[in-house]
Amino acid sequence: MIRLENVTHAYGDRVVVDDVSLELSEHRIGLIGANGSGKSTLARMFNGLVVPDTGRVLVDGLDTRRHVREVRRRVGFVFSDADTQIIMPTVAEDVRIGLRGSGLDRAGIEERVDAILARHGLADHRDHPAHLLSGGQKQMLALASVMVTEPRILVCDEPTTLLDLRNVRIITETLRALPQQVILLTHHLDTLTGFDRVLVMDAGRIVFDGGPEAAVEYYVDLMERRP
Ligand SMILES: Nc1ncnc2c1ncn2[C@@H]1O[C@H](COP(=O)(O)OP(=O)(O)OP(=O)(O)O)[C@@H](O)[C@H]1O
């Protein structure tokens, strides 16, 4: 479980996360809000990519300031631009690199790589140059490379923003089917249908916390009232 206690973060003198306290235990959690409202900064605190200026973030009781390795093992992070996440030349290599230090032997590693590629529709692209994949396939690879490390929680920061409608659906369905807890930041509001909880962020604060329909209604209303 992720717990935030009076968390604040500023870039220079600009406060972008403003005294947020949360307990995130639901299976499917959405985080929505206008551009620049602080969602990514908040989400990056969930796995220690950003540490709070004040307050603390605990993952299963581990403080992200002091236990960054253990926290990263528990909390996987998927970015919106898969190109920034894919680091190896081929599909299989990119997945395999996540298993460094896993303690698995060579055969065990290949078995795990094959299984995860099959699950993400990439089995036929095993030795394919990663940079030649389509946008949708790249996002699947980015997801596969995180999932192979078997995180318990997955944070996805706008994973469908750069994708066409078909791939938005594929990624959304893939995320829905995961047994892991998923925290999804998105501007595709319809992907939140059936979620357990949706948070609306505005100017660094959580301004709504509830079910998906009510949260989307609140957010749309908030945006319509903006000059
Ligand atoms: N590394 C950084 N250095 C300085 N300012 C930053 C940095 N990262 C984000 N910001 C600023 O902090 C504010 C919040 O950004 P953040 O990315 O957290 O918002 P967001 O809600 O995720 O936005 P979007 O929906 O556009 O992704 C923005 O004004 C942004 O320009």
The ligand as a Gaussian input file, in Angstrom:
#p B3LYP/6-31G(d) Opt

LIG

0 1
 N       11.605000      18.838000     -13.425000
 C       10.876000      19.957000     -13.382000
 N       11.442000      21.166000     -13.185000
 C       10.716000      22.290000     -13.103000
 N        9.380000      22.347000     -13.228000
 C        8.742000      21.176000     -13.434000
 C        9.442000      19.927000     -13.525000
 N        8.542000      18.944000     -13.725000
 C        7.332000      19.546000     -13.771000
 N        7.442000      20.877000     -13.593000
 C        6.348000      21.846000     -13.534000
 O        5.497000      21.457000     -12.463000
 C        4.130000      21.646000     -12.802000
 C        3.405000      20.342000     -12.606000
 O        3.870000      19.411000     -13.586000
 P        3.379000      17.898000     -13.661000
 O        4.094000      17.273000     -14.802000
 O        3.509000      17.269000     -12.325000
 O        1.840000      18.090000     -14.005000
 P        0.802000      17.125000     -14.702000
 O       -0.493000      17.335000     -13.995000
 O        1.324000      15.750000     -14.741000
 O        0.687000      17.700000     -16.174000
 P        0.375000      16.974000     -17.586000
 O       -1.057000      16.561000     -17.549000
 O        0.632000      18.067000     -18.566000
 O        1.329000      15.826000     -17.716000
 C        4.121000      22.139000     -14.251000
 O        3.955000      23.527000     -14.255000
 C        5.488000      21.787000     -14.784000
 O        5.918000      22.695000     -15.752000

